[in-house]
Amino acid sequence: MLLVRLVLLAVLLPMTAFAQRETTREALSRFEETLAMRLEDGAFVAKDLAPAIVVSVTPAFEESRAWYPTEALATLVRVFGAASLRSCEACMAPRLYVEEGKLEQFTTHLSTTEITRLDELSRGSASPARTAIWLDETAEGVSLRIIDLKNSRIVLAENFDPKLTESARTRKTFSLARELDRRARSDSLTHTFIDVTMYPGQHVSLDWSEQWGETNANLSGVSLSLFDPVLGVGASYYRVVPRALNIMVGAKVLLSVPTAVVTGISGQPQQVIDPLLTGVFMVRVPIGSSNYGVTLSASTNGRIGVGVSLMNLSWMPFLP
């Protein structure tokens, strides 16, 4: 049994090391892609960060000790350019300063003052470094810090993993905080829905709905119908079911404008194209996190149809 366990351990350890190296490499790829995109979008300006001094590219595992520093430096060079970077080999070693009547040795993490001091000792006639960069390996990927050496301002501090799960988690938390703050201010949130069902029955309508309630699961507003009934206006209400794919279930009560106008003119109840009032039962099933969904409609006029729903499309700027 002992021999079997030793063999299994000998097999699994290289696999674990390989998996860890792949995790770090993929995290470096996500870091490179993200920084390149931000530089391209103008979130950062490369010339404002350069020259930059690379303080630390520390591996977290024995298996990555031989290759990680080189790979991290190569990634930084691809992002910022070789002319913008300088390496500080003395930054992670114990520092010994000798002055007249004074001897100082430091083994703790560097302060911005010390980094500036080391840069002055090694840069020669080159211009002073503007920023300092730490790109260290972690269990989940890599950790980045960029500090402005002039005023110690944090330019960027972020962790990168192969799937950017931490960034996604941060965005989700921020969205939740923003949503809770919106509810605390009692601000409404307007949604626009375009429902088009064509088979076997037809229903085309445009809704403006306000999202409200303690759990944000209620939507109510006004509806404009273009078919079933033809040119109808009325009110709508929907209830979101988060546990069932965020399905929206509700109904609309629509007043037929042509029938109402003729009835008002004649003074007698009239039915022109549609009844005076039409009720439409609606079910919307969003497709993932997109702005599209599948819609089912059933009206009191006997029309049942299946189609699509367009939700909050940005190509219609004249809508709320």
C-alpha positions as CSV (number, residue, x, y, z in Angstrom):
1,M,0.0,0.0,0.0
2,L,2.8,2.4,0.8
3,L,4.4,1.7,-2.5
4,V,1.2,2.4,-4.3
5,R,0.7,5.7,-2.5
6,L,4.2,6.8,-3.3
7,V,3.7,6.0,-7.0
8,L,0.4,8.0,-7.0
9,L,2.1,10.9,-5.3
10,A,4.9,10.9,-7.8
11,V,2.4,10.9,-10.7
12,L,0.1,13.6,-9.2
13,L,2.7,16.1,-8.2
14,P,3.9,16.8,-11.8
15,M,0.3,17.1,-12.9
16,T,-0.4,19.7,-10.1
17,A,2.7,21.6,-11.0
18,F,1.8,21.6,-14.7
19,A,-1.7,22.8,-13.9
20,Q,-0.4,25.6,-11.8
21,R,2.0,26.7,-14.5
22,E,-0.9,26.7,-17.0
23,T,-3.0,28.8,-14.6
24,T,-0.3,31.4,-14.3
25,R,0.4,31.5,-18.0
26,E,-3.3,32.0,-18.8
27,A,-3.6,34.7,-16.1
28,L,-0.6,36.5,-17.7
29,S,-2.4,36.3,-21.0
30,R,-5.6,37.8,-19.5
31,F,-3.4,40.6,-17.9
32,E,-1.7,41.4,-21.2
33,E,-5.0,41.5,-23.1
34,T,-6.8,43.6,-20.4
35,L,-3.9,46.2,-20.2
36,A,-3.5,46.4,-23.9
37,M,-7.3,47.0,-24.3
38,R,-7.3,49.7,-21.6
39,L,-4.3,51.5,-23.2
40,E,-6.1,51.3,-26.6
41,D,-9.3,52.7,-25.1
42,G,-7.5,55.5,-23.4
43,A,-8.1,54.4,-19.8
44,F,-4.3,54.7,-19.4
45,V,-1.7,56.6,-21.3
46,A,1.6,54.7,-21.7
47,K,3.7,57.8,-21.8
48,D,2.2,58.9,-18.4
49,L,3.4,55.7,-16.8
50,A,6.9,55.6,-18.4
51,P,9.6,55.2,-17.6
52,A,8.5,52.5,-15.1
53,I,10.7,50.5,-12.8
54,V,9.8,46.8,-12.3
55,V,10.1,46.2,-8.5
56,S,9.0,42.6,-8.2
57,V,8.1,39.6,-10.4
58,T,8.0,37.1,-7.6
59,P,6.9,33.5,-8.2
60,A,4.7,31.8,-5.6
61,F,5.7,28.2,-6.2
62,E,8.9,26.3,-6.4
63,E,7.8,24.9,-9.8
64,S,7.5,28.3,-11.3
65,R,10.6,29.8,-9.8
66,A,12.8,29.2,-12.9
67,W,10.4,30.6,-15.6
68,Y,7.9,33.0,-14.0
69,P,10.2,36.1,-13.6
70,T,11.2,35.9,-17.3
71,E,7.7,35.3,-18.5
72,A,6.3,38.2,-16.4
73,L,9.0,40.6,-17.7
74,A,8.3,39.5,-21.3
75,T,4.6,40.2,-20.8
76,L,5.3,43.6,-19.4
77,V,7.6,44.4,-22.3
78,R,4.9,43.4,-24.8
79,V,2.4,45.7,-23.0
80,F,4.5,48.8,-22.3
81,G,7.5,48.4,-24.6
82,A,11.1,47.6,-23.7
83,A,12.1,51.3,-23.8
84,S,9.6,52.2,-21.1
85,L,10.8,49.7,-18.5
86,R,13.8,49.2,-16.3
87,S,14.5,46.4,-13.9
88,C,15.4,46.8,-10.2
89,E,17.3,43.7,-9.3
90,A,18.3,45.1,-5.9
91,C,14.7,45.8,-4.9
92,M,13.9,42.4,-3.5
93,A,17.3,41.8,-1.9
94,P,18.3,43.1,1.5
95,R,19.5,46.7,1.1
96,L,22.6,48.0,2.9
97,Y,23.3,51.8,3.0
98,V,26.6,53.1,4.3
99,E,27.1,56.7,5.1
100,E,29.5,58.6,7.3
101,G,28.8,57.5,10.8
102,K,25.8,55.5,9.7
103,L,25.0,51.9,8.6
104,E,21.5,50.9,7.5
105,Q,20.2,47.5,6.4
106,F,16.6,46.9,5.2
107,T,14.9,43.6,4.7
108,T,11.3,44.7,4.7
109,H,9.2,45.6,1.6
110,L,10.3,48.7,-0.2
111,S,8.7,52.1,0.3
112,T,8.3,54.6,-2.6
113,T,11.2,56.6,-1.1
114,E,13.5,53.6,-1.2
115,I,12.5,52.8,-4.8
116,T,13.2,56.3,-5.9
117,R,16.5,56.1,-4.1
118,L,17.5,52.8,-5.8
119,D,16.4,54.3,-9.1
120,E,18.7,57.3,-8.6
121,L,21.6,55.0,-7.9
122,S,21.2,52.9,-11.0
123,R,19.6,55.0,-13.8
124,G,22.7,57.0,-14.7
125,S,21.8,60.0,-16.9
126,A,18.3,58.6,-17.8
127,S,15.1,60.4,-16.6
128,P,13.6,59.4,-13.3
129,A,11.1,56.6,-13.1
130,R,7.5,57.8,-12.9
131,T,5.9,54.6,-11.7
132,A,6.8,51.3,-10.0
133,I,5.3,47.9,-11.0
134,W,4.7,44.8,-9.0
135,L,3.6,41.7,-11.0
136,D,3.7,38.8,-8.6
137,E,2.4,35.2,-9.0
138,T,-0.5,34.1,-6.7
139,A,-2.4,30.9,-6.2
140,E,-5.2,32.0,-8.5
141,G,-3.1,33.8,-11.2
142,V,-1.1,37.0,-10.9
143,S,-1.4,40.2,-8.9
144,L,-0.6,43.6,-10.4
145,R,0.2,46.9,-8.6
146,I,1.3,50.2,-10.3
147,I,2.3,53.1,-8.0
148,D,3.0,56.7,-9.0
149,L,6.5,57.4,-7.4
150,K,5.9,61.1,-7.3
151,N,2.9,61.1,-4.9
152,S,2.5,57.4,-4.0
153,R,-0.9,57.4,-5.9
154,I,-2.2,53.9,-6.7
155,V,-2.5,53.9,-10.5
156,L,-3.8,50.3,-10.7
157,A,-4.2,47.4,-8.3
158,E,-5.9,44.3,-9.7
159,N,-5.7,40.5,-9.6
160,F,-5.9,38.5,-12.8
161,D,-6.9,34.8,-13.2
162,P,-7.6,32.7,-16.3
163,K,-11.3,33.4,-16.4
164,L,-11.2,36.9,-14.8
165,T,-13.6,35.6,-12.2
166,E,-12.5,38.1,-9.6
167,S,-13.1,41.0,-12.1
168,A,-16.6,39.5,-12.9
169,R,-17.3,39.2,-9.1
170,T,-16.2,42.8,-8.6
171,R,-18.5,44.0,-11.4
172,K,-21.4,42.0,-9.9
173,T,-20.8,43.4,-6.4
174,F,-20.5,47.0,-7.8
175,S,-23.8,46.5,-9.8
176,L,-25.5,45.2,-6.7
177,A,-24.3,48.2,-4.6
178,R,-25.4,50.6,-7.3
179,E,-28.8,48.9,-7.5
180,L,-29.3,49.0,-3.7
181,D,-28.3,52.6,-3.6
182,R,-30.8,53.3,-6.4
183,R,-33.6,51.7,-4.4
184,A,-32.6,53.7,-1.3
185,R,-33.0,56.9,-3.3
186,S,-36.4,55.5,-4.6
187,D,-35.2,56.2,-8.1
188,S,-37.1,54.2,-10.8
189,L,-35.6,52.1,-13.5
190,T,-37.3,52.2,-16.9
191,H,-37.4,49.2,-19.3
192,T,-38.5,49.1,-22.9
193,F,-40.0,46.0,-24.4
194,I,-40.9,45.4,-28.0
195,D,-43.1,42.2,-28.3
196,V,-43.6,40.6,-31.7
197,T,-45.5,37.3,-31.8
198,M,-46.4,36.1,-35.3
199,Y,-47.4,32.4,-35.2
200,P,-50.1,31.2,-35.1
201,G,-51.7,34.5,-33.9
202,Q,-50.2,38.0,-34.1
203,H,-49.5,40.6,-31.4
204,V,-47.2,43.6,-31.7
205,S,-46.7,46.0,-28.9
206,L,-44.4,48.5,-27.2
207,D,-44.1,48.7,-23.4
208,W,-42.4,51.2,-21.0
209,S,-42.2,49.6,-17.6
210,E,-40.9,50.8,-14.3
211,Q,-39.0,48.2,-12.2
212,W,-39.8,48.4,-8.5
213,G,-40.4,46.5,-5.2
214,E,-38.2,45.3,-2.4
215,T,-36.8,42.5,-4.5
216,N,-37.0,44.5,-7.8
217,A,-39.3,41.8,-9.2
218,N,-42.2,44.0,-10.2
219,L,-42.6,45.9,-13.5
220,S,-45.6,48.1,-14.3
221,G,-46.2,50.8,-16.9
222,V,-47.9,51.7,-20.1
223,S,-48.3,49.8,-23.3
224,L,-48.9,50.8,-27.0
225,S,-50.4,48.1,-29.2
226,L,-50.0,48.0,-33.0
227,F,-51.8,44.8,-33.6
228,D,-54.3,42.9,-31.4
229,P,-55.7,45.4,-30.9
230,V,-54.8,47.7,-33.8
231,L,-53.7,51.0,-32.2
232,G,-54.4,50.3,-28.6
233,V,-53.2,52.0,-25.4
234,G,-53.3,50.7,-21.9
235,A,-51.5,49.5,-18.8
236,S,-49.2,46.5,-18.1
237,Y,-47.9,44.6,-15.1
238,Y,-45.3,41.8,-14.9
239,R,-43.7,39.7,-12.2
240,V,-40.1,38.5,-12.6
241,V,-39.4,34.9,-11.3
242,P,-35.6,34.9,-10.7
243,R,-35.5,31.2,-9.8
244,A,-37.0,30.3,-13.2
245,L,-34.6,31.9,-15.6
246,N,-35.9,35.4,-14.8
247,I,-39.1,34.7,-16.6
248,M,-41.6,37.6,-16.7
249,V,-45.2,36.7,-16.3
250,G,-47.9,39.3,-16.6
251,A,-50.7,40.9,-18.6
252,K,-51.9,44.0,-20.4
253,V,-55.2,45.7,-20.6
254,L,-55.5,47.7,-23.8
255,L,-58.1,50.2,-25.0
256,S,-58.8,50.1,-28.8
257,V,-58.4,53.7,-30.0
258,P,-60.5,53.4,-33.2
259,T,-63.4,51.7,-31.3
260,A,-63.2,54.3,-28.5
261,V,-63.3,57.2,-31.0
262,V,-66.3,55.8,-33.0
263,T,-68.1,55.0,-29.7
264,G,-67.5,58.5,-28.5
265,I,-68.7,60.1,-31.7
266,S,-71.8,58.0,-32.1
267,G,-72.8,57.9,-28.4
268,Q,-73.5,54.2,-28.8
269,P,-71.3,51.2,-28.1
270,Q,-69.6,50.3,-31.3
271,Q,-67.0,47.7,-32.4
272,V,-64.9,48.9,-35.3
273,I,-62.0,46.5,-35.7
274,D,-61.4,45.3,-32.1
275,P,-63.5,45.2,-28.9
276,L,-63.2,48.3,-26.7
277,L,-61.0,46.5,-24.2
278,T,-58.6,43.6,-24.9
279,G,-56.7,41.7,-22.3
280,V,-53.3,40.1,-23.3
281,F,-51.6,37.5,-21.2
282,M,-47.8,37.6,-21.7
283,V,-44.8,35.4,-20.8
284,R,-41.2,36.5,-21.6
285,V,-38.2,34.2,-21.3
286,P,-34.9,36.1,-21.6
287,I,-32.2,34.5,-23.6
288,G,-29.2,34.4,-21.3
289,S,-27.9,37.9,-20.4
290,S,-28.8,39.3,-23.9
291,N,-31.4,41.9,-24.9
292,Y,-33.6,39.3,-26.6
293,G,-36.2,36.8,-25.3
294,V,-38.8,34.4,-26.4
295,T,-42.4,35.6,-26.0
296,L,-45.8,33.9,-25.7
297,S,-49.0,36.0,-25.9
298,A,-52.7,35.0,-25.5
299,S,-55.4,37.6,-25.9
300,T,-59.1,37.7,-25.1
301,N,-59.7,38.1,-28.8
302,G,-58.7,34.4,-29.2
303,R,-55.3,35.0,-30.6
304,I,-52.3,32.9,-29.3
305,G,-48.8,33.5,-30.6
306,V,-45.2,32.8,-30.1
307,G,-42.4,35.2,-31.1
308,V,-39.5,37.4,-29.9
309,S,-39.1,40.2,-27.4
310,L,-36.6,43.0,-27.8
311,M,-35.6,44.4,-24.5
312,N,-33.8,47.8,-23.9
313,L,-32.1,48.0,-27.3
314,S,-29.6,50.8,-27.5
315,W,-30.3,51.4,-31.2
316,M,-33.5,53.1,-30.3
317,P,-32.2,56.3,-28.5
318,F,-35.6,58.0,-28.6
319,L,-37.0,55.5,-26.2
320,P,-36.4,55.8,-22.4
